[in-house]
């Protein structure tokens, strides 16, 4: 049940940034497809970490290019 709660929190944060997690959008590139500056991507990751009370290693954050990758890191 905790996974479901975490997924709802993740979805809420993405919606605040105007990112829908349905269909192909969850695999869209932040910079190219969603046209997000890297600063905003860092802010999104910070808010997700804060909301879930988890921390992602900096070296893993640098390789993140799509919403699905962030979700995978947070749920593992």
HELIX and SHEET records of a PDB file:
HELIX    1   1 UNK A    2  UNK A   16  1                                  15    
HELIX    2   2 UNK A   23  UNK A   27  5                                   5    
HELIX    3   3 UNK A   38  UNK A   52  1                                  15    
HELIX    4   4 UNK A   58  UNK A   62  1                                   5    
HELIX    5   5 UNK A   67  UNK A   75  1                                   9    
END                                                                             
